[in-house]
Amino acid sequence: MQADFYRDTWVEVNLDAIEQNVRNMKNHIGDLVDLIAVVKANGYGHGAKQVAESALHAGASMLAVAFIDEAISLRQQGIKAPILVLGAIRAADIELANKYDLIITCFSIDWLMEAGNACMSHGIQLHIKVDTGMGRLGVREESELKKIVNYVESSPHFQITGIFTHFATADEDEPSYFLTQYKRFQQFLSFIPHEKLLIHCANSATGLKFPSKLYNAVRLGISMYGLSPSVDMKNSLPFTLEEAFSLQTKLVHVKKVPKGTKISYGATYEAMEDEWIGTLPIGYADGWIRKLRDSEVLILGQRFPLVGRICMDQCMVRLPYELPVGTKVTLIGKQDTQKISIDEVANRLDTINYEIPCMITSRVPRLYFKGNKSCELINPLLTNMTIES
Ligand SMILES: *Cc1c(COP(=O)(O)O)cnc(C)c1O
């Protein structure tokens, strides 16, 4: 029995969906283009290690994270694949990066010189980040790129093994800014010997839309998790994306209340007639934020409304009739023919789908499924364990 979470709220992550999305993307981009699985932010809230293993199994050849801590965590969990740290690391941490055999992003000559001074090891791998229009991180001028190349040529500490950029608008219908960035990237490449480099510019949107503009690799994030990079792209995807993430809870208390009964903080909801009210053990401290009041949940394949304010740990649902305590309630995911998608929740919150699984906090355990069977449970509050099958 799975005995290591005791509150009936959990995330289910379907690792078969992750693998399917990776395989479909590999088919789409062709054998000559590598797939870098982006597992930053705990695998967009799904679980970095589990997603990494599934992606590698399905054909990814490298992983990417934002910060060095995320990379070290993967190494500590036994991940041996190449890991690229996309964000800026402190120059002083360059030896640490080398200890964990990480590929580091070089984003300026000043950073490089400082890292060189802090460095004793040899041959540390760098990917140069060029800023072609995102305005976030990276080398902006050819002169600076040349200084970096010259510095590395005369330094034993580093080797340049890749160069990359990031697009600001690849997910939008209008391609002109994307094409300007793409041209700028081509110009940068002409200033550096690049025959042996891993050249990558594509996020999910670029990989899906422009399979002929990928150079050597795609950095696949959001669509590995089965989500469309934007609403614009949803109706023109080259293959079906399978959502891996769902959020489940159960009724823990069910009661009949008379007409006029108030529900939750502020007493803002009032029963219009005699009503059945169910209590769910999930609240804003789990990421089910107060703005989601009046949203819907699925019970027995039908939609029912949350009522009253969402509390820190609990919220209430109006039921059509008495339902037993223990009945499963789906906040994100499918029941029978009904589905509450991550896109629906994002739309309700006026945000993008990326934010939704990231928002569900680590208080909610993650239960992993492979071949329709649960295979692993992560509950950071308690000790981790593998379910014996
Ligand atoms: C997060 C990130 C990605 C992944 O983008 P998606 O849109 O999720 O595919 C790729 N590259 C960089 C530099 C990133 O920061």
The ligand as an SDF file (V2000), in Angstrom:
LIG
                    3D

 15 15  0  0  0  0  0  0  0  0999 V2000
   12.6850   27.8890  -20.2460 C   0  0  0  0  0  0  0  0  0  0  0  0
   13.5710   27.9750  -21.4270 C   0  0  0  0  0  0  0  0  0  0  0  0
   13.3360   27.1600  -22.5400 C   0  0  0  0  0  0  0  0  0  0  0  0
   12.1130   26.2840  -22.6870 C   0  0  0  0  0  0  0  0  0  0  0  0
   11.0810   27.0480  -23.2610 O   0  0  0  0  0  0  0  0  0  0  0  0
    9.6350   26.4070  -23.5920 P   0  0  0  0  0  0  0  0  0  0  0  0
    8.8740   27.5260  -24.1530 O   0  0  0  0  0  0  0  0  0  0  0  0
    9.0970   25.9470  -22.2710 O   0  0  0  0  0  0  0  0  0  0  0  0
    9.8690   25.2760  -24.5140 O   0  0  0  0  0  0  0  0  0  0  0  0
   14.2660   27.1850  -23.5660 C   0  0  0  0  0  0  0  0  0  0  0  0
   15.3420   27.9910  -23.5030 N   0  0  0  0  0  0  0  0  0  0  0  0
   15.5850   28.8180  -22.4590 C   0  0  0  0  0  0  0  0  0  0  0  0
   16.7840   29.6910  -22.4740 C   0  0  0  0  0  0  0  0  0  0  0  0
   14.6970   28.8490  -21.3980 C   0  0  0  0  0  0  0  0  0  0  0  0
   14.9330   29.6730  -20.3770 O   0  0  0  0  0  0  0  0  0  0  0  0
  1  2  1  0
  2  3  1  0
  2 14  2  0
  3  4  1  0
  3 10  2  0
  4  5  1  0
  5  6  1  0
  6  7  2  0
  6  8  1  0
  6  9  1  0
 10 11  1  0
 11 12  2  0
 12 13  1  0
 12 14  1  0
 14 15  1  0
M  END
$$$$
